[in-house]
Amino acid sequence: LFSLQVLIPLFTGQPLPSEKLQEVMEGLSTSLKQFEERFLQDKDFIIGSEISLADLVAIVELMQPVGVGCDIFEDRPRLMEWRRRVEEAVGKELFFQAHEMILNIKEL
């Protein structure tokens, strides 16, 4: 989503066609559902009760749509709660420092 909404238009000078965006959003929704069901399940973190590298890699990927204005955590309580736990585990200040560039990408 990030590359489609930011990088491709930046390089081509053309906006993303709305039908392509809709297709990508449907695929993203399916992927998020699978992530919740297969990886998070009823656990605090991907691997279990403690944060791991898997959580850190996943949160970096999942924050990219947020940077382009698509809050993928909204209306997904399990995903939102996992994000909150990741933020808490690494510390909110460090979490937002690590994602500062992606969250402010529209300002670049």
C-alpha positions as CSV (number, residue, x, y, z in Angstrom):
1,L,0.0,0.0,0.0
2,F,2.8,2.4,0.9
3,S,4.6,1.8,-2.4
4,L,1.4,2.1,-4.4
5,Q,0.2,5.3,-2.8
6,V,3.6,7.0,-2.3
7,L,6.5,5.6,-4.3
8,I,4.8,4.7,-7.6
9,P,3.0,8.1,-8.0
10,L,6.3,9.8,-7.0
11,F,8.2,8.1,-9.7
12,T,5.6,8.0,-12.4
13,G,3.8,11.3,-11.7
14,Q,0.5,9.4,-12.0
15,P,-2.0,8.8,-9.2
16,L,-3.0,5.3,-8.3
17,P,-6.2,4.2,-10.1
18,S,-9.0,3.9,-7.6
19,E,-9.9,0.3,-8.8
20,K,-6.3,-0.7,-8.1
21,L,-6.4,0.8,-4.6
22,Q,-9.7,-1.1,-4.0
23,E,-8.1,-4.4,-5.1
24,V,-5.1,-3.8,-2.8
25,M,-7.3,-2.9,0.2
26,E,-9.3,-6.1,-0.2
27,G,-6.1,-8.1,-0.3
28,L,-4.8,-6.3,2.8
29,S,-8.0,-7.0,4.6
30,T,-7.7,-10.7,3.9
31,S,-4.0,-10.7,5.0
32,L,-4.8,-8.9,8.2
33,K,-7.6,-11.4,9.0
34,Q,-5.1,-14.3,8.4
35,F,-2.5,-12.5,10.6
36,E,-4.9,-12.3,13.4
37,E,-6.2,-15.8,13.1
38,R,-3.0,-17.7,12.3
39,F,-0.3,-15.8,14.1
40,L,-1.9,-13.7,16.9
41,Q,-4.7,-16.2,17.8
42,D,-5.3,-15.5,21.5
43,K,-1.7,-14.8,22.4
44,D,-0.3,-11.5,23.6
45,F,2.4,-11.6,20.9
46,I,3.1,-13.6,17.8
47,I,5.3,-16.2,19.4
48,G,3.6,-16.3,22.8
49,S,3.6,-14.2,26.0
50,E,6.7,-12.2,25.3
51,I,7.6,-9.8,22.5
52,S,10.0,-11.1,19.9
53,L,11.7,-10.1,16.7
54,A,8.6,-11.5,14.9
55,D,6.5,-8.8,16.5
56,L,9.0,-6.0,15.7
57,V,9.2,-7.0,12.1
58,A,5.5,-7.3,11.7
59,I,4.7,-4.0,13.4
60,V,7.1,-2.2,11.0
61,E,5.3,-3.6,8.0
62,L,1.8,-2.9,9.5
63,M,2.6,0.7,10.4
64,Q,3.3,1.5,6.7
65,P,-0.4,1.8,5.7
66,V,-0.9,4.0,8.8
67,G,1.6,6.4,7.3
68,V,-0.4,6.9,4.2
69,G,-3.7,7.5,6.1
70,C,-5.0,4.0,6.3
71,D,-5.6,3.0,9.9
72,I,-5.5,-0.8,9.6
73,F,-5.9,-1.2,13.3
74,E,-9.3,0.6,13.4
75,D,-12.2,-1.9,13.7
76,R,-9.8,-4.7,14.5
77,P,-9.7,-5.0,18.3
78,R,-7.3,-7.9,18.4
79,L,-4.8,-6.2,16.1
80,M,-5.2,-2.9,18.0
81,E,-4.6,-4.6,21.3
82,W,-1.5,-6.3,20.0
83,R,-0.2,-3.0,18.7
84,R,-0.7,-1.5,22.1
85,R,1.2,-4.3,23.7
86,V,4.1,-3.9,21.3
87,E,4.2,-0.1,21.9
88,E,4.2,-0.8,25.7
89,A,6.9,-3.5,25.5
90,V,9.3,-1.3,23.5
91,G,8.2,2.0,25.1
92,K,5.9,4.5,23.5
93,E,8.7,7.0,22.9
94,L,10.9,4.6,21.2
95,F,8.0,3.1,19.2
96,F,7.0,6.5,17.8
97,Q,10.7,7.5,17.2
98,A,11.2,4.3,15.2
99,H,8.1,5.0,13.1
100,E,8.5,8.8,12.9
101,M,9.5,8.9,9.2
102,I,6.7,6.6,8.0
103,L,4.1,8.4,10.1
104,N,5.1,11.7,8.6
105,I,5.7,10.5,5.0
106,K,2.9,12.8,3.6
107,E,4.9,15.8,4.8
108,L,8.0,14.9,2.8
